[in-house]
Amino acid sequence: MRRRRPGNRLVEKAERMLRTGRVESMGGGRFNVIGDHGTYNVVRAPDGSVSCTCPGFREKRICSHSTAVMMINRRNRPRRR
């Protein structure tokens, strides 16, 4: 059986939230993210840092909700040539 790295599950959950339309931009760097256990508010600051209202983020300073928002912002950035 293949073991997963701990971050893989977090990224997989974030990708699933994006794929299923569970991340909604509220404008101004604010997002509503529907997680498995509730809807959370994620804020992306101008410096690129994020915060989330979920209990996991308060404890670990990272979560699948904030990761999903970071993934959106990476997708929307213009590519460098």
Helices and strands as residue ranges (DSSP letters): H 6-19, E 23-27, E 30-34, E 39-44, E 50-52, H 55-60, H 64-76
